[in-house]
Amino acid sequence: MTSSTTGYKAIAKYLPISPSKVRPIANLIRSRSYIEAEAVLGTLPHKGAGFLLRTLRSAAANAMDLNKNINEESLFIKELLVNEGTRHKRIWARGRGRADRQLKRYAHIAVVLDVK
């Protein structure tokens, strides 16, 4: 995220889900209003939708805490980033004494809300 971005931010780091699973869900709500995005994420059954919803609500709470005269209807998603976090490498035992690598991927989600 660039440092010149203005707005109300929330960042969730080290979420135990692959970023490639979260990005299609993030594309559904990108540049929508807060109310619309919350309604869309609330109806989706995906695990990534829960992580996005939690981060979105955190950004809205930050906005309302910093500026008391903001209401939810005036907020929209200015920026939404889903980046790759660290990868934990594990050993996966296979037959005949062999081993494969198993990568546990993690995601970072950053949401920036702004006023219309």
KEGU-66406 format. One record per atom (N, C-alpha, C, O): chain; x, y, z; residue number from 1. Coordinates in steps of 0.2 Angstrom, whole numbers. Atoms other than C-alpha are relative to their C-alpha. Layout:
# KEGU-66406
 unit     x     y     z pos
    A     X     Y     Z NUM
...
//
This chain:
# KEGU-66406
 unit     x     y     z pos
    A     4    -6     0   1
    A     0     0     0   1
    A     4     6     0   1
    A     9     6     4   1
    A    -4    -6     0   2
    A     7    17    -4   2
    A    -2     4     6   2
    A    -7     4     9   2
    A     0    -5    -5   3
    A    10    30     9   3
    A    -4     6    -1   3
    A    -6     9     4   3
    A     4    -6     1   4
    A     1    43     0   4
    A    -8    -1     0   4
    A   -11     4    -2   4
    A     7     1     0   5
    A   -16    35     1   5
    A    -3     3     6   5
    A    -1     2    12   5
    A     4    -3    -5   6
    A   -28    45    11   6
    A    -7    -4     1   6
    A    -9    -8    -3   6
    A     6     4    -2   7
    A   -43    37    20   7
    A     1    -3     7   7
    A     5    -2    10   7
    A     0     4    -6   8
    A   -47    25    34   8
    A     2    -7    -1   8
    A    -2   -10    -5   8
    A    -3     7     2   9
    A   -37     9    34   9
    A    -1    -5     5   9
    A    -2    -3    11   9
    A    -1     6    -4  10
    A   -37    -8    41  10
    A     4    -5    -3  10
    A     3    -6    -9  10
    A    -4     5     3  11
    A   -25   -21    38  11
    A     0    -7     5  11
    A     1    -6    11  11
    A     0     7    -3  12
    A   -26   -40    43  12
    A     5    -4    -3  12
    A     6    -5    -9  12
    A    -6     4     2  13
    A   -10   -50    42  13
    A     0    -7     2  13
    A    -4    -9     7  13
    A    -1     7    -1  14
    A    -6   -68    42  14
    A    -6    -4     1  14
    A    -7    -8     6  14
    A     6     4     0  15
    A   -23   -75    38  15
    A     1    -6    -3  15
    A     4    -7    -8  15
    A    -1     7     2  16
    A   -23   -94    36  16
    A    -4    -2    -6  16
    A    -8    -6    -6  16
    A     3     2     6  17
    A   -29   -94    18  17
    A     4     3    -6  17
    A     8     8    -5  17
    A    -4    -2     5  18
    A   -21   -93     1  18
    A    -3     6    -3  18
    A    -9     7    -4  18
    A     2    -6     3  19
    A   -22   -76    -7  19
    A    -4    -1    -7  19
    A    -8     3    -9  19
    A     4     2     6  20
    A   -28   -84   -24  20
    A    -7    -1     1  20
    A   -11    -1    -3  20
    A     7     1    -2  21
    A   -44   -89   -15  21
    A    -3     6     2  21
    A   -10     6     2  21
    A     3    -6    -2  22
    A   -47   -72    -8  22
    A    -1     5    -6  22
    A    -6     9    -5  22
    A     0    -6     6  23
    A   -44   -61   -24  23
    A    -6     0    -4  23
    A    -9     5    -5  23
    A     6     0     4  24
    A   -59   -67   -34  24
    A    -6     3     5  24
    A   -10     7     2  24
    A     5    -3    -4  25
    A   -70   -62   -19  25
    A     1     7     1  25
    A    -4    11     1  25
    A    -2    -8     0  26
    A   -61   -45   -17  26
    A    -2     3    -6  26
    A    -4     9    -6  26
    A     2    -3     6  27
    A   -65   -42   -35  27
    A    -7     2     0  27
    A    -9     6    -4  27
    A     7    -1    -1  28
    A   -83   -43   -31  28
    A    -2     7     3  28
    A    -7    10     1  28
    A     2    -6    -4  29
    A   -83   -29   -19  29
    A     4     6    -1  29
    A     3    12     2  29
    A    -5    -5     1  30
    A   -69   -18   -25  30
    A    -4     7    -3  30
    A    -8     6    -8  30
    A     3    -7     2  31
    A   -75     1   -27  31
    A    -7     0     1  31
    A   -11     4    -3  31
    A     7    -1    -1  32
    A   -92    -2   -20  32
    A    -1     4     7  32
    A     4     5    10  32
    A     1    -4    -7  33
    A  -100     7    -5  33
    A     0    -5     5  33
    A     0   -11     4  33
    A    -1     4    -6  34
    A   -98     0    12  34
    A    -6    -4     1  34
    A    -5   -10     3  34
    A     6     4    -1  35
    A  -116    -5    14  35
    A    -1    -6    -5  35
    A    -3   -11    -3  35
    A     0     6     5  36
    A  -116   -15    -3  36
    A     5    -5     2  36
    A     3   -11     1  36
    A    -5     5    -1  37
    A  -100   -23     1  37
    A    -1    -5     6  37
    A     0   -11     6  37
    A     2     4    -6  38
    A  -106   -29    18  38
    A    -5    -5    -1  38
    A    -5   -10     1  38
    A     6     5     2  39
    A  -122   -36    11  39
    A     3    -6    -5  39
    A     0   -11    -4  39
    A    -3     5     5  40
    A  -112   -45    -3  40
    A     4    -6     4  40
    A     3   -12     3  40
    A    -5     5    -4  41
    A   -99   -53     9  41
    A    -4    -4     5  41
    A    -2    -9     7  41
    A     4     3    -5  42
    A  -113   -57    22  42
    A    -3    -6    -3  42
    A    -5   -11     1  42
    A     3     6     3  43
    A  -121   -69     9  43
    A     4    -5    -3  43
    A     2   -11    -4  43
    A    -4     5     3  44
    A  -106   -78     2  44
    A     2    -5     5  44
    A     4    -3    11  44
    A    -1     6    -5  45
    A  -102   -95    10  45
    A     8    -1     0  45
    A    10    -5     4  45
    A    -7     1     0  46
    A   -83   -93     7  46
    A     4     2     6  46
    A     2     6    10  46
    A    -4    -2    -6  47
    A   -70   -93    21  47
    A     3     7    -1  47
    A     4    11     4  47
    A    -3    -7     2  48
    A   -61   -78    12  48
    A    -5     6     1  48
    A    -3    11     3  48
    A     5    -5    -1  49
    A   -78   -68    13  49
    A     0     2     7  49
    A    -1     8     9  49
    A     0    -2    -7  50
    A   -77   -69    32  50
    A     6     4     2  50
    A     5     9     6  50
    A    -6    -5    -1  51
    A   -59   -62    32  51
    A    -1     7    -2  51
    A     1    11     1  51
    A     1    -7     4  52
    A   -64   -48    20  52
    A    -5     4     4  52
    A    -4    10     5  52
    A     5    -3    -3  53
    A   -79   -44    30  53
    A     2     3     7  53
    A     1     8     9  53
    A    -3    -2    -7  54
    A   -70   -43    47  54
    A     5     6    -1  54
    A     5    10     3  54
    A    -4    -5     1  55
    A   -57   -32    39  55
    A    -3     6    -2  55
    A    -2    12     0  55
    A     4    -5     2  56
    A   -70   -21    31  56
    A    -3     4     6  56
    A    -3    10     6  56
    A     3    -3    -6  57
    A   -79   -19    47  57
    A     5     4     5  57
    A     3     9     8  57
    A    -5    -4    -4  58
    A   -63   -14    56  58
    A     2     7    -3  58
    A     3    11     1  58
    A    -2    -6     3  59
    A   -59    -1    43  59
    A    -6     5     1  59
    A    -5    11     3  59
    A     6    -4    -2  60
    A   -77     6    46  60
    A     0     3     7  60
    A    -1     8     8  60
    A     0    -2    -7  61
    A   -75     6    64  61
    A     6     5     2  61
    A     5    10     6  61
    A    -6    -4     0  62
    A   -58    15    62  62
    A    -3     7    -2  62
    A    -1    12     1  62
    A     3    -7     2  63
    A   -67    29    52  63
    A    -5     3     4  63
    A    -4     9     5  63
    A     5    -3    -4  64
    A   -81    31    64  64
    A     3     2     7  64
    A     1     7    10  64
    A    -3    -2    -6  65
    A   -69    32    79  65
    A     4     6    -1  65
    A     4    10     3  65
    A    -4    -6     1  66
    A   -58    45    71  66
    A    -4     6    -2  66
    A    -2    12    -1  66
    A     4    -6     2  67
    A   -72    56    64  67
    A    -7    -2     2  67
    A   -10    -6    -1  67
    A     7     1    -3  68
    A   -88    56    74  68
    A    -6     1    -4  68
    A   -11    -2    -4  68
    A     6    -2     4  69
    A   -99    64    61  69
    A     0    -4    -7  69
    A    -4    -2   -12  69
    A     0     4     6  70
    A   -96    50    47  70
    A    -6    -5     1  70
    A    -6    -8     7  70
    A     5     6    -1  71
    A  -111    38    44  71
    A     2    -5    -5  71
    A     6    -4   -10  71
    A    -2     6     4  72
    A  -109    21    36  72
    A    -2     1    -8  72
    A     1    -2   -12  72
    A     2     0     7  73
    A  -119    26    20  73
    A     4     4    -4  73
    A     4     4   -10  73
    A    -4    -4     4  74
    A  -106    39    15  74
    A     7    -3    -1  74
    A    11     0    -5  74
    A    -7     4     1  75
    A   -91    26    15  75
    A     0    -4    -6  75
    A    -5    -7    -8  75
    A    -1     5     6  76
    A   -85    17     0  76
    A     7    -2     0  76
    A    12     0     3  76
    A    -7     3     0  77
    A   -70     6    -3  77
    A     4     3    -6  77
    A     3     3   -12  77
    A    -5    -3     5  78
    A   -56    16   -11  78
    A     5    -4    -2  78
    A     7    -4    -8  78
    A    -5     4     2  79
    A   -43     3   -11  79
    A    -1    -7     4  79
    A    -2    -7    10  79
    A     1     7    -3  80
    A   -43   -16    -7  80
    A     6    -4    -3  80
    A     6    -6    -9  80
    A    -6     4     2  81
    A   -27   -26    -8  81
    A     0    -7     4  81
    A    -1    -7    10  81
    A    -1     7    -3  82
    A   -24   -45    -5  82
    A     7    -2    -2  82
    A     8    -3    -8  82
    A    -7     1     1  83
    A    -6   -48    -4  83
    A     2    -7     3  83
    A    -1   -10     7  83
    A    -3     6    -2  84
    A     4   -64    -1  84
    A     4     1     6  84
    A     8     5     6  84
    A    -4     0    -6  85
    A    11   -67    16  85
    A     5    -5     0  85
    A     8    -7    -5  85
    A    -5     5     0  86
    A    24   -79    22  86
    A    -3    -7    -2  86
    A    -9    -8    -1  86
    A     2     7     1  87
    A    24   -97    17  87
    A     3    -5     5  87
    A     9    -4     6  87
    A    -2     4    -5  88
    A    26  -110    30  88
    A     1    -7    -4  88
    A    -3   -10    -7  88
    A    -2     6     3  89
    A    35  -125    23  89
    A     0    -6     5  89
    A     3    -6    10  89
    A     1     6    -4  90
    A    30  -142    30  90
    A     2    -6    -4  90
    A     3    -6   -10  90
    A    -2     6     3  91
    A    36  -160    26  91
    A    -6    -4     0  91
    A   -10    -5     5  91
    A     5     5     1  92
    A    23  -172    19  92
    A     2    -7    -2  92
    A     5    -8    -7  92
    A    -3     7     1  93
    A    27  -190    21  93
    A    -3    -4    -5  93
    A    -9    -4    -6  93
    A     3     4     5  94
    A    25  -201     6  94
    A     2    -7     0  94
    A     6    -9     5  94
    A    -2     7     0  95
    A    27  -219     2  95
    A     8    -1    -2  95
    A    11     3    -4  95
    A    -7     2     1  96
    A    44  -228     2  96
    A     5     5     3  96
    A    11     5     0  96
    A    -5    -4    -4  97
    A    52  -216    14  97
    A     1     7    -3  97
    A     6    10    -1  97
    A    -1    -6     4  98
    A    51  -201     2  98
    A    -4     5     4  98
    A    -9     4     8  98
    A     4    -5    -3  99
    A    44  -184     7  99
    A    -1     6    -5  99
    A     4     7   -10  99
    A     2    -6     4 100
    A    36  -169    -2 100
    A     0     6     4 100
    A    -1     5    10 100
    A     1    -6    -4 101
    A    35  -151     3 101
    A    -7     2    -1 101
    A   -11     1    -6 101
    A     7    -3     0 102
    A    18  -144     8 102
    A     1     7     2 102
    A     4     9     7 102
    A     0    -7    -1 103
    A    16  -125     7 103
    A    -6     2     4 103
    A   -11     2     1 103
    A     5    -3    -4 104
    A     5  -117    20 104
    A     0     8    -2 104
    A     4    11     1 104
    A    -1    -7     2 105
    A     1  -100    12 105
    A    -4     4     5 105
    A    -9     2     7 105
    A     4    -4    -4 106
    A    -5   -85    21 106
    A    -1     7    -4 106
    A     3     8    -8 106
    A     2    -6     4 107
    A   -13   -69    15 107
    A     0     7     5 107
    A    -1     6    11 107
    A     1    -7    -3 108
    A   -13   -50    20 108
    A    -5     4    -3 108
    A    -5     4   -10 108
    A     5    -4     3 109
    A   -28   -40    17 109
    A     0     7     3 109
    A     0     8     9 109
    A     0    -7    -2 110
    A   -28   -21    17 110
    A    -6     4    -3 110
    A    -7     3    -9 110
    A     6    -4     3 111
    A   -44   -10    15 111
    A     1     7     2 111
    A     3     9     8 111
    A     0    -7    -1 112
    A   -45     8    13 112
    A    -7     3    -2 112
    A    -9     2    -7 112
    A     7    -3     1 113
    A   -62    17    15 113
    A     1     8     0 113
    A     5    11     3 113
    A     0    -7     0 114
    A   -65    35    11 114
    A    -8     2    -1 114
    A   -12    -2    -2 114
    A     6    -3     0 115
    A   -80    47    11 115
    A    -2     2    -7 115
    A     3     5   -11 115
    A     2    -2     6 116
    A   -90    50    -5 116
    A     0     8    -1 116
    A    -2    10    -6 116
//
